Amino acid sequence: MNLSAYPRTIKDILTLNRKYIIPRFQREYSWEKEELLTFWNDIIKQIGYSNKNLETSDYFIGALVLIGDDSNDIEFDVVDGQQRLTTITIMFSVLTQLLKTIDDNLAKSCYSYVEGKDGDFNPFFKLENENPKPFLQRRIQNFEKEQAYIPVTEEEKNLLFAYDYFYKKLTETSLSKTFETLKFRKEPFKYIDLLKIIRDQLLDCKTIFITVKDKKQAEKIFETLNAKGKDLETIDLIKNKIFEILSDEHPTDFAKENWKTIKTTLREREYGVNISTFFRHFWISKYEFLTERKIYESFQKNVTQTKKEYKSFINELIKVSEYYSKIISPNQLDWKEQEGKDIYYSLVALNTFRVTQHRPLFLTLFTLYDKKLININVLRETINKIEKFHFLFTAISSQRASGLESLYSKHSRSLRKLTDKGKIKDNLKDLFEKLKTKTPDIEIYKTNFFKLRFTNKITRDKKLIQYIFSTLENNTKETDELKVYNITLEHIESQKNNELWVSQMGNLLPLDGKINSKIGNIGFDKKIEKFKKSELKTVKEFCIKYDTEKSWDKTIAENRTNELSEITYELWKIK
């Protein structure tokens, strides 16, 4: 492999009028508070004090790997080191902004590490990244920041977070406090001197500047550097491999455009998700049940490295990402048929339960439904049973989920191989039988049911309790024409009584918001008369049962909690 390596400082790298380009296969900027804080602390720790002067020291920030010829080229593709170069660029941009309020010449001097001039004196940014364009360029890198540019993508949000993070760190008040904590604190430092020493310390950061001339070699280096990295890098390795095989950028860049489509699909709804989470769930739904670290090796083994196969794979990811978006962020418009409405409410419920293990199975179910291998009734019944199981197992009983994801993955992968509708139903029936064996017994369930609580101050279980009462109400209805999901919760005994039982299920009643707002703090005998105005069947049944009670107390409420636990256990248990 033909490569060159030289020791360089950031000043060496950014003083020259060179352009450092983030190539199409690179990962997005992903540094968050933890990484930013570590980098900040490392910079601060290098600053020393001698003869009443602040001084910098050498600090090695790791290797930079680039495509290009160090002796001739003025443009380099960044293979490894993107996160560090981007962070340093952001810091110079922040320093420029703050120096503008003190010394315009110093600000322009600092900005020279962000923007250069070519032979015709035309400006260009020394770090170039097309993915977050124009946000990065206009909001972060520009000398005059354009606040109208709002972050949309996850990468843009990370970039703005990093900018705001360092801006706060570098304000006069914050930076002065930082230097007050250092051991060499002897006398007040001028704010401009503090900004200058941060600038100089960044410039004195050392790196090993590694260049290769061949793009293929660079991609291999990228893969080698990251193959044994943290789990989150798996998707970057897969992306790199896909972009390597689908290298054509004319007439359009198929890989880049469609990868962007997948990411947009996954984040365009209210509840987005990163592509790494999605990809693992897709992978274990179709190929192998693995930890994320092992998926890259599996990908190389299972997907033939040809343009035809990779294009087919990308097209499949686009379709499956649409399914995944419907699963993680349900929308009623996804289900126009009346039979599909229950699917929507089950998906909402599973998100309320904060369950994720089912997602690989649901990706397969949606695929089978799209291929007409199961009808909407089978899809609805299957999803409803999964909802019921996780209500008992997860939402109420908080049982350990070990083995569940593996179970769902196993059935998901076997279902994908089936084309006979009868065998598909048998496979699902076998899954339900296995889930039945994992269902917690009623005593475990009842113990945890009694732990459900709701007051104006204790709201953790509010959505779950509303879900329970809504489902109980809908279960009493004879038709599916009108279902109730938006209800308020009324405390039968006032919340002013701070005893535990007042916050439990037995002391709660679902009500329409208009009725609830008119009740106020009155005695039980008067409250129940107000309750009788409700059209909810569960409330009507409550009024009939407790109409003869003159007052409401702990014993009655706890007995009702127990009754509700038994009713709900039987209703939600998979039959």
N, C-alpha and C positions, 0 to 999 in steps of 0.2 A: 504494500500500500504506500503510495507516494504522498507523504505529508510533511509539513514543516511546523516547527514549534519554537516560539520565542517568548522570553519574558517581556511583558508589557505592563504599563500602568494604564489606568482609565484615561489619564491625560494624554498618553501616547496615542490611544485609540481614537479619542474624540477630538483631539486638536486638528488632526488632518481632515481635509475635506473629502471624507469617504462616506458612503451610504451603506448602512447595515440593514439588510432586508429580512424580515421574518417570512420564510417560505411557506408555501401552501400546506405542507404536511405538518407544520409545527403545531404544538398545542397552544391553546389560548392562554392569555395572561390570567393566572389563577391565584396569585398570592393574596392571602387574607391577613387578618390582624396578627395572627401568630407569627407568620413569616416576616411581616413588616416590622414587628416589634423586635424580633431577633436581629434583623439587619440593622435597625436603628441602634440597638444596644451595642452591636459589634462596632459600628462607626464611632459612637461616643467613647467607647472604651479605649480606642486607639489614640485619642487626643491627650497630649501631655502638656506639661508646664515647666518652663525653664527660663531663668533670668527675667521673670515677670512677663514672659511671653507664652502664648499658647503655641503648641507645635504638633505637627502630625507625625505618624509613624507608619511603617509598612503594615499592610493588612492584605493577606491573600484571599481572594474571593472565589477561587476555583478557576477551572479552565474554560476558555471560550473556544468552540469549534466552529469553523466557518468554511464555506466554499469560496475559493478565490486564490489569486496569486498575490502574495504580500508585496512583491516587488513591482507589480504592474497595475493591478486592478484598483478601481476606485469604488466598486460595488462588491459587497460580500453577502452571501446568504448565511444567516445564523442557524447553525445546526444544534448547538447546545450553548445555553447561556442567555436565552431570550428573557427569562424571568428577571435575571439580575440586570441586564442591560435596560430593560424597560423600566425597572424600579429606579435605577440611577438616573435615567432620562426624566422620569417624573420628579425626582428630587431636585434636579437642576432647574426644571420648569417652575417648581415651587419657590426655590431660592431666587430665581429671576423675578417672579411676581412680588416677592417681599422686598427685594433690593430696589425695585422701581420706586418705592415710596421713600427711599433714603438717598440713593445715588444712581441716576439714570445710566451713567457710563459703566458703573460696576454691574448693573443689571444687564446691559447689552454684552458686556464681556462674559458674564456667566451664561448668557443665552447662546453664545457661540458654540457651546457644547451640545446644544439642542438643534440649532439650525446652522447650516453651512452655506457657502456660495460656490457655484461652479465657475468654469473659466470665463463665462459671459456675465458673471456677477448675478446670476439668477439664484434665488434662494431655494434650498431643499432641506428637508428634515433628515438628520443623520441616522435616525432610527425610523424605518419605514415598515408599516404594517397595514395591509389592505383590509383585513377582516373587520377591525373596528372603525373603518373609515366612513364618514369624516369626523366621527366623535373624537377619536384620539387626537387628530390633527387640530381640530377647531377648539376643543374644550380644554385639552391638556397641553399640547405642544406649542400652540400659537402664542406669539408674544402678547397679543391682545386676546385674552380669553373670551370666548363667545358663549355666554351663559345660556343662550337659547337652545343649545344642543343638550338634550336630555338623554341619559343612558337608557337603552332599551334591552340590549342583550346582557347576558350574565358577564361576559368579558368587559363590556363597557361599564357595568356597575362596579366590577372589581377595580378597573382603572380609576374611576372617580373616587372610590373608597380610599385607594392608596394616595391619591392626590390630596384629598381632604385630611387623611391621617397625618401625612407629613406637614401639611400646612399648619395644623394645630400644634404639632410638635415644634415647629419652627417659629411660631409667634413669639414676640418679645417676652411675654410673661412666662410662657411654658419653657422656652429655651433657657431663660435666666434661672428658673427653678432647677432645670436639669443640671446646669453647671454649678449651682450652689451645692449640690450633693456630691460633687467630685472632691476627692481628697486634697487636690492642689488649690482649692478655693482660698485665695488670700485677699483679693481685692475685687471691686466691681469691674466687670468687663463691659465694654460698649457693645450694644446690640449688633452693630455692623461688624465688629470683630468676631462675634460668635457666628454670624452667618458666613463670614469669610473662612473661618476655620473648618466649618462643616463642608463648605465647597472644596477647600484644599484637601481635606481628608478623603473625600470622594475621589478626587483626582489622583491621590497617591495610592489608591487601592491597586493591588498587583494581581495579575492573572497570567496564565500561560496561553498565548495566542496561537492556536493550532489551526492551520489552513490545509485544505485538500483541494485539488483541482477538479476532481471528478464527482459528479452528483451522486452516482451509485455508491461511491466510497463514503460520502457524507451520510447517506441514509443508513449504511451499515454501521457507521460510527454511532449515529443517533440510536439505533436499535441496541447496540452493544452497551452504550452508556446507560440506557434506561431499562434493559431487560430484567435487571436484578434490583430495580428500584421499588418504590412503594406501590401498593395495589392500584392507586388512582392513575398510574401511568399506563396501565394495560390498554385502555381505549386509545391512547396516543400512539402506541406501537401498532395497533390494528389500523388506525387511520393512516399512519406512515406507510404501512405495507400496501394498503388500498391505493393510496396516491402514487406509490412507486409503480404499481402495475398499470393503473389507469392514468398514465402520465400525459396523455394528449390534452392540450389546452386550446386546440383549434378544431372546429369553429367555436366550440364552447368548452369550458372546463367541466366535464361531466361529473367527476368525483367531487370537486370543490362545491359546485352548485347544489348537488343533491345531498351532500353532507350538511350543508347549510340548511337545506329544506328539512332534514330530519331534526336538527337542533331547534329550528324555529317551531316545528310541530310540537315538540316536547315542552316548550316553554310558553306557547302563545295563549294558553288558557290560564284560569285563575291560579291553579296549583301546578306549577311547572316542575320539571325534574331534570337532573343532569343526564347527559347521554351515557355516562358510565353505568349508572344504576339501571337505566333502560336496557343497555346492551347485555348486561349480565342476566337479567330476567329473560330476555329473548333467547340468549344462548342456552340457558338451562331448560328452557321450554322446548328446545328442538334438538340439541346436540348432546351435551354431557352435563351432569351435575358436578360443578367444580367451584372452588374458591376463585375469586377474581384473579389472583396471581397466576393461576394455571390456564386461564382462558386463551391467552395469546398463543401458547403452544398448541392448544386444541384447535384454534382458528387456522393455524398453518396446516394442521393435519386434515381438517375437515372441509376446507374450502379450497378448491383447486386454483392454483395461482395462474389464471389466464384472464385476459380482458373480458371474455364472454362470461365466465363464471362470476367475476367480481362485479360486473355490471348487473347481473342477475341478483347477486347478493345485495347490492345497494338498493335496487328496486324493491326487493323484499323488505329491507329495513324501512323504507319509506312507508310502505303499507302497514307494517307492524307498528311503527311509531304512531300512526293514526289510531290504531286499536289501543295502544298504551295510553295515549292522551285521553281517550274516552274512559279508561279505567281509573286513572289517577285524578281526573278532574271532570266528573260526569256533567252532562248538559242534557236537559230534557229534549232539546231539539235533535239529539242523536237518535231518539226513539219515537218515531211518529206514530207507530201502531199502538193501539191500546194495550196489547200484550207486552209491549216493550217498556211501558211506564214503570212496571214493577222492577224491571232490570235497572232502570235509572235509580230508583229508591234503594235497591239493594247495594248498588255501587256507592251511593252516598253513605249508607250505613256502614259499610266496610271501611270507608275513609274515616268515619266518626270513631270507629273502633281502633283506628291507627294500625291496621293490618296491612302487611305487604307480601306475606308468604304466598298468597293465592295468585299473585299477578302472573307468574309463568303459565299456570293452568288457564287463566282467563285469556291470555294471548292465543293459546291453542283453541279454546272454545270459540273465540271470535273468528279465527281462521276457518274452523270447521263450519261455522254458520255462514261465512262468506262463500264457502265452496258448496253450500247447500247439503252438507253431510249431516247436519242437525237442523231442526226447525226452531222457530223462535220460542215455542213452548218448552222444548228440551233445554234450550239456552236459559230461559227464565227459571225453570224448576231447578236446574243445576246451580245457578248463581244464588238463588234463594236458599238452597240448602247449605251452601258455603256460608252465606250470611248468618243463618241460624246457628250453625256450628260455632262460628267465631263469636257470636253474641254470648253463648254459654261459656265457651272455652277461654276466650281472650277478654272480651269487654267486661264481663262480670267476674269470672273466676280467676283471671290473671294467671293461667297455667303456663308452664314453660313450653315454648314453641319448638324445642329441639326435635328435629326429625320431620317436622311438617313441610318445610320447604322442599326437602328431599322427596317426600311422598308426592307432593304436587308435581314436582319436576318429573318424577318417574312416570306418573300417569299422563302427564302432558306429552312426554316424548313417545310413549306407546300409542297414545291417541292419534298422533300425527301420522302414524304408519298405517292406520286403519281406514278403509274405504267402505266397509260394510256397516250400515246403520245399526243393525242388530248388535254387532260386536262393540260398536261405540257405546251403545246403551249399557251393555254388560260391563264394559270397562268402568263407566261412571257409577254403576251400581256397586261394583267392587270397591271403588273409592269411598262411597258413602258408608259401606259396612265398616271400613277401616276407621273412618271418622267417628262412627258410633262408639267404637271401642275406646276412643280417646276422650269422649265426652265426660266431663267431671260428674261425679254422682251428686245427688240432690243436696246432700248435707254440706258439701264443699260450696256448692252454688248458693245455698241459703245463707251461709256464713258471710259470703262476700256481698250478697244482695243487701244485707243489713248495713253494709259499709257505704252504700250509695248515699250521698248527702247533697242537699242544695239549700242555700240561703243567699241573700244578696251579697254576702261576704265570701261564701264558699261556693264557687261556680264551676269547679272542675268537672262535675258530673252532669251539668245542666243539659247539654245536648243529648247525652245518653238517656237521661230520664225523660226528656221530651220525646225521644225516639221510642222508648218503651210505651209511654202513654198513647202516642200516635198509632203505634202498631196494634195495641190493644183495642183502640177505637176502630181502626180500619177492619180488624178481625170480626167486629160485630156487625159490619155492614153487609147487606145482602147482595149489593152490586158493586162494580168497580168504577161507576160513573163519576163519583165524587169522593175523593179521599182527603183525610185531614192530616196535615203534616206540620202546620204552623200553629202552635198552641202556646199559651203562657202557663206558668205553674203557680197555683195558689196554695199558700200555707193555711191549712184548716185552723190549727192553733197558731197564733201570731208569732212571728219571728222575734218579738220582744222577749219571749220566753226562750232563754238561751240553752235549754236542756237539749241533749243529743237527739232525742226522739223527734223533736220538732223539725229537724232537718232531714229525716229519713222518709222513705217512700210512702209509708203509711199515713203520713201527715200532709201529703201532697195530692193535689187534684188538678187535672188539666182543665183549662177554661179558655173561652174566647177572650181576647184582650179587652174588649169593651165591657164585658161583664166583670172581669177581674178588677178593672180600674174603678168600678163603682161600689165595690164591696166595703173597702175600708176596714178599720179595726173594730169589729162588732162581735157580739157573743155568738156561739155556735147555733143557737136556736133561730137567730135572725139570719145568720149566714146561709143556712141550708135552704131558707126560703129564696134567697138570691140564686143559689145553685140550681134551683128547680127551673129557672129561666133558660138554662143551657140546653142546646139541641144535641149535645154529645151524649151518646148512649151510655158511655161509661159513667158520666156524671148522673144521668137519670137513674141508673142502677144503684149508684152510691146513695142518692137521695131516698130511694125506696128502702134500701137496707138500713139506713141510719136515721130515718125520719122520726123514729120514736125516742131517739137519744136526746136527753135534755142538755147534755154537755159533752165536751170532747176532752179525753184525757190520755195519758201515756199508755195505759193498758189497751184501750181501744185501738189507738194508733199502731202499737207494736203488733197487735193481733192482725191488723190489716196489712202491715208490712209482711208478715209471715204468709198470709193468704196470697198476696200478690207474688211472692217468691214462688209459691207452689204453682200458681196459675201460669206464670211466665215460663217456668221450667218446662212444663208440659207443652205449652204452645210452641216454644222454640226448639224443642227436642226433635232431632231428625227422625222421621217415622220410616 
